Amino acid sequence: MSDRSSSEPVVGAARILRPLFVGVSLAGMVLAGYLTGLHWWGKLPAGCGADGGCGTVLTSAWSKLFGQPVSLYGFGLYAALVALSCRGWTVDRRGWALGLLLFGLLWSALFVSVSLFVLGATCPYCLTSAGLLLALFVLLLVTPGAKPGRRFWLVLLPAVLVAGGSSAAWFHFSAVRSEREARVAMVARQQGEDLLWLQDLAKHLEKSGVKFYGATWCNHCRLQRALFGKAEELLPFVDCAPDGRGGPMAAPCKEIGVRIFPTWTIGDRKYEGILMPETLAELTGFRPRPVRKGNPPVGP
């Protein structure tokens, strides 16, 4: 009788914690699916304003893996956790779930670190996902039932940590190299006749009433400027954050509803994001860019 009564709290806890684990995993699927869908449609999620926070992170070189948004892989991870938990926790299933969560936490740590220390921005969606993964990891540890033995913690756990850490490091340095190569490619053509064309285009944009809204600390604005090389000083730039990050939005930027850096206004139309000089020339009726042999088209 005493054994039965002592096991009742354990069974009760399992009945509460496992559905809670499923619910948190489903929330992660919804979040990842939301971000993935918006990425495919070329949109930014709600709350990604002109402060450059999540907009900077979600459009950076760290936002895609093998041509797809990283949130797609997060969706798959959360879906796998739902499938494992719905079938009930066995030693093997719990071990798989722990491995997936550790792998996901390593990648989340990478994204949060990059956003804060490389891009100088914060992404609430990335932080939320990291929080969900951490909550799932704790829930899995405290849920009663069969748990992996010493073999998992001594053999499989280090293997997961090595695989997750090395893949995250490879992804990070690949993204860094990609951004560096893109910047080098941007300035490769900006000399001689091409530089004169960029200077003339910048002057033409100014005379045509075109405006380039951004901020001096904005990473994407720096990429936009890099496309013009030495002609960047001639661009019709409007600093929307003269008091720095977190300061009030400048009045001209408020008036037109700037929410993403950079934002271009051409006539009565507004364009969000980086625009190639060739695109700006086409949109404003400027002469085509001179084409020289050996100069492939480049982009950010």
C-alpha positions as CSV (number, residue, x, y, z in Angstrom):
1,M,0.0,0.0,0.0
2,S,2.9,2.4,0.9
3,D,4.7,1.6,-2.4
4,R,1.5,2.5,-4.3
5,S,1.0,5.7,-2.5
6,S,4.6,6.8,-2.9
7,S,4.5,6.2,-6.7
8,E,1.4,8.3,-7.1
9,P,3.2,11.7,-7.0
10,V,5.7,10.4,-9.5
11,V,3.0,9.3,-11.9
12,G,1.2,12.6,-11.4
13,A,4.3,14.6,-12.2
14,A,4.9,12.6,-15.4
15,R,1.3,13.2,-16.5
16,I,1.8,16.9,-16.1
17,L,5.4,17.4,-17.3
18,R,5.2,15.3,-20.5
19,P,2.2,17.2,-21.9
20,L,4.0,20.4,-20.9
21,F,7.0,19.3,-22.8
22,V,4.8,18.6,-25.9
23,G,3.2,22.0,-25.5
24,V,6.5,23.9,-25.3
25,S,7.8,21.9,-28.3
26,L,4.7,22.8,-30.3
27,A,5.3,26.5,-29.4
28,G,8.8,26.2,-30.8
29,M,7.4,24.7,-34.0
30,V,5.0,27.6,-34.4
31,L,7.8,30.1,-33.8
32,A,10.2,28.4,-36.2
33,G,7.4,27.9,-38.8
34,Y,6.4,31.6,-38.6
35,L,10.0,32.8,-39.2
36,T,10.5,30.3,-42.0
37,G,7.3,31.3,-43.8
38,L,8.1,35.0,-43.6
39,H,11.7,34.4,-44.9
40,W,10.3,32.5,-47.9
41,W,7.9,35.4,-48.6
42,G,10.6,38.0,-48.2
43,K,9.1,39.6,-45.1
44,L,10.3,40.4,-41.7
45,P,8.4,39.4,-38.6
46,A,6.3,41.7,-36.4
47,G,8.4,43.9,-34.1
48,C,11.4,44.0,-36.4
49,G,11.7,47.8,-36.6
50,A,14.2,50.3,-37.8
51,D,16.3,49.8,-34.7
52,G,18.2,47.2,-36.7
53,G,17.7,44.5,-34.1
54,C,16.1,41.3,-35.4
55,G,16.0,42.8,-39.0
56,T,19.8,42.8,-39.0
57,V,20.1,39.3,-37.6
58,L,17.4,37.7,-39.7
59,T,18.9,39.1,-43.0
60,S,22.5,38.5,-42.2
61,A,24.9,35.8,-43.6
62,W,24.1,33.8,-40.4
63,S,20.4,33.6,-41.2
64,K,20.7,30.8,-43.9
65,L,22.2,27.4,-44.1
66,F,22.5,25.6,-47.4
67,G,20.2,28.2,-49.0
68,Q,17.4,27.8,-46.4
69,P,16.6,29.8,-43.3
70,V,18.0,28.3,-40.2
71,S,14.6,28.5,-38.7
72,L,13.6,25.7,-41.0
73,Y,16.0,23.3,-39.3
74,G,14.7,24.6,-35.9
75,F,11.3,23.6,-37.0
76,G,12.5,20.1,-37.8
77,L,14.2,19.9,-34.4
78,Y,11.1,20.9,-32.5
79,A,9.0,18.5,-34.6
80,A,11.3,15.6,-33.7
81,L,11.0,16.4,-30.1
82,V,7.2,16.4,-30.4
83,A,7.3,13.0,-32.1
84,L,9.6,11.5,-29.4
85,S,7.7,12.8,-26.5
86,C,4.2,11.8,-27.8
87,R,5.4,8.2,-28.0
88,G,6.4,8.2,-24.3
89,W,9.8,8.4,-22.7
90,T,12.0,5.3,-22.9
91,V,15.7,5.3,-22.2
92,D,16.5,5.6,-26.0
93,R,13.9,8.2,-26.7
94,R,15.0,10.4,-23.8
95,G,18.6,10.0,-24.9
96,W,17.8,11.1,-28.4
97,A,15.8,14.1,-27.1
98,L,18.7,15.1,-24.8
99,G,21.1,14.9,-27.7
100,L,18.9,17.0,-30.0
101,L,18.4,19.6,-27.3
102,L,22.1,19.9,-26.5
103,F,22.8,20.2,-30.3
104,G,20.1,22.9,-30.5
105,L,21.4,24.8,-27.5
106,L,24.9,24.9,-28.9
107,W,23.6,26.4,-32.1
108,S,21.3,28.8,-30.2
109,A,24.3,30.0,-28.2
110,L,26.1,30.7,-31.5
111,F,23.2,32.8,-32.9
112,V,22.8,34.8,-29.7
113,S,26.6,35.4,-29.5
114,V,26.8,36.5,-33.1
115,S,23.8,38.8,-32.8
116,L,25.3,40.5,-29.7
117,F,29.0,40.6,-30.4
118,V,29.3,40.5,-34.2
119,L,26.2,42.2,-35.5
120,G,25.6,44.4,-32.5
121,A,21.9,43.6,-32.5
122,T,19.4,41.6,-30.5
123,C,16.8,39.3,-31.9
124,P,13.8,38.6,-29.6
125,Y,12.8,35.6,-31.7
126,C,16.2,34.0,-31.4
127,L,16.3,34.6,-27.7
128,T,12.8,33.1,-27.3
129,S,13.8,30.0,-29.2
130,A,16.9,29.6,-27.0
131,G,14.7,30.0,-23.9
132,L,12.3,27.3,-25.2
133,L,15.2,24.9,-25.8
134,L,16.6,25.5,-22.3
135,A,13.1,25.0,-20.8
136,L,12.7,21.8,-22.7
137,F,16.1,20.5,-21.5
138,V,15.2,21.2,-17.9
139,L,11.8,19.6,-18.3
140,L,13.3,16.5,-19.8
141,L,15.8,16.2,-16.9
142,V,13.1,16.6,-14.2
143,T,10.4,14.4,-15.8
144,P,10.2,11.1,-13.9
145,G,10.8,7.9,-15.9
146,A,13.6,5.9,-17.5
147,K,16.7,7.9,-18.1
148,P,20.0,7.3,-20.0
149,G,22.7,5.6,-18.0
150,R,26.4,6.3,-17.7
151,R,27.2,5.2,-21.2
152,F,25.2,8.2,-22.6
153,W,26.8,10.8,-20.4
154,L,30.3,9.4,-20.9
155,V,30.3,8.5,-24.6
156,L,27.3,9.8,-26.5
157,L,27.1,13.2,-24.7
158,P,30.7,14.2,-25.6
159,A,30.1,13.0,-29.2
160,V,27.0,15.3,-29.4
161,L,28.9,18.2,-27.9
162,V,31.8,17.8,-30.4
163,A,29.5,17.4,-33.4
164,G,27.3,20.3,-32.4
165,G,30.2,22.6,-31.5
166,S,32.3,21.8,-34.6
167,S,29.3,22.2,-36.9
168,A,28.3,25.5,-35.3
169,A,31.9,26.7,-35.6
170,W,32.1,25.7,-39.2
171,F,28.9,27.5,-40.0
172,H,30.1,30.6,-38.2
173,F,33.4,30.9,-40.0
174,S,31.7,30.1,-43.3
175,A,29.3,33.0,-42.7
176,V,32.2,35.3,-41.8
177,R,34.1,34.3,-44.9
178,S,31.0,34.8,-47.1
179,E,30.5,38.3,-45.8
180,R,34.2,39.1,-46.2
181,E,34.2,37.8,-49.8
182,A,31.0,39.8,-50.6
183,R,32.6,43.0,-49.4
184,V,35.8,42.4,-51.4
185,A,33.6,41.6,-54.5
186,M,31.7,44.8,-53.9
187,V,34.7,47.1,-54.2
188,A,36.6,45.1,-56.8
189,R,34.9,47.0,-59.7
190,Q,34.9,50.4,-58.1
191,Q,37.8,52.1,-59.9
192,G,38.3,54.0,-63.2
193,E,35.3,54.2,-65.4
194,D,33.2,52.3,-63.0
195,L,34.0,54.6,-60.1
196,L,33.0,57.6,-62.3
197,W,29.7,55.9,-63.0
198,L,29.0,55.4,-59.3
199,Q,29.9,59.0,-58.6
200,D,27.6,60.2,-61.4
201,L,24.8,57.9,-60.1
202,A,25.1,59.2,-56.6
203,K,24.8,62.7,-57.8
204,H,21.9,61.8,-60.0
205,L,20.1,60.2,-57.0
206,E,20.6,63.4,-55.0
207,K,19.2,65.6,-57.9
208,S,16.3,63.2,-58.4
209,G,15.1,63.6,-54.8
210,V,16.0,60.0,-53.8
211,K,16.7,59.4,-50.1
212,F,18.7,56.7,-48.4
213,Y,17.5,56.3,-44.8
214,G,19.8,54.4,-42.4
215,A,22.1,54.7,-39.4
216,T,25.8,55.0,-39.0
217,W,25.9,51.9,-36.8
218,C,23.7,49.7,-39.1
219,N,25.6,46.8,-40.6
220,H,23.4,46.6,-43.7
221,C,23.8,50.3,-44.2
222,R,27.6,49.8,-44.3
223,L,27.1,47.1,-46.9
224,Q,25.0,49.5,-48.9
225,R,27.6,52.2,-48.7
226,A,30.3,49.7,-49.7
227,L,28.6,49.1,-53.0
228,F,29.4,52.7,-53.9
229,G,33.0,52.6,-52.7
230,K,34.6,56.1,-52.6
231,A,31.4,57.5,-54.1
232,E,29.5,56.7,-50.8
233,E,30.0,60.3,-49.6
234,L,27.8,61.5,-52.4
235,L,24.8,59.4,-51.5
236,P,21.7,61.2,-50.3
237,F,22.0,59.7,-46.8
238,V,19.6,60.6,-44.0
239,D,20.7,59.5,-40.5
240,C,17.7,58.2,-38.7
241,A,19.5,57.7,-35.4
242,P,21.7,60.7,-34.9
243,D,21.9,60.0,-31.1
244,G,23.1,56.5,-31.7
245,R,21.5,53.1,-31.1
246,G,18.4,53.3,-28.8
247,G,18.0,57.1,-29.4
248,P,14.9,58.7,-30.8
249,M,14.1,58.3,-34.5
250,A,14.8,61.4,-36.5
251,A,11.7,63.3,-37.6
252,P,12.1,62.8,-41.4
253,C,12.3,59.0,-40.8
254,K,9.3,59.0,-38.6
255,E,7.2,60.9,-41.2
256,I,7.7,58.3,-43.9
257,G,7.4,55.3,-41.5
258,V,11.0,53.9,-41.7
259,R,11.1,50.5,-40.0
260,I,14.1,48.8,-41.7
261,F,17.6,50.0,-42.4
262,P,18.4,50.8,-45.1
263,T,15.2,52.2,-46.6
264,W,15.1,54.0,-50.0
265,T,12.5,56.4,-51.2
266,I,12.2,56.9,-55.0
267,G,9.4,59.1,-56.0
268,D,6.3,58.0,-54.1
269,R,7.6,54.5,-53.5
270,K,9.5,53.0,-50.6
271,Y,12.1,50.2,-50.9
272,E,13.3,48.3,-47.8
273,G,16.7,46.6,-47.8
274,I,19.9,46.9,-49.8
275,L,19.6,47.9,-53.4
276,M,22.3,47.3,-56.0
277,P,23.5,50.4,-57.9
278,E,22.3,48.8,-61.1
279,T,18.8,48.6,-59.6
280,L,18.9,52.2,-58.4
281,A,20.0,53.3,-61.9
282,E,17.1,51.4,-63.5
283,L,14.5,52.7,-61.0
284,T,15.6,56.3,-61.6
285,G,16.2,56.2,-65.3
286,F,20.0,56.5,-65.1
287,R,22.3,55.1,-67.8
288,P,23.4,51.5,-67.5
289,R,26.5,50.5,-65.6
290,P,29.6,50.1,-67.9
291,V,30.4,46.5,-68.4
292,R,34.0,45.5,-68.6
293,K,35.4,42.1,-69.4
294,G,36.2,40.0,-66.3
295,N,33.9,41.9,-64.0
296,P,31.1,39.6,-63.0
297,P,28.0,41.0,-61.3
298,V,28.3,41.2,-57.5
299,G,25.9,41.7,-54.7
300,P,25.7,41.9,-50.9
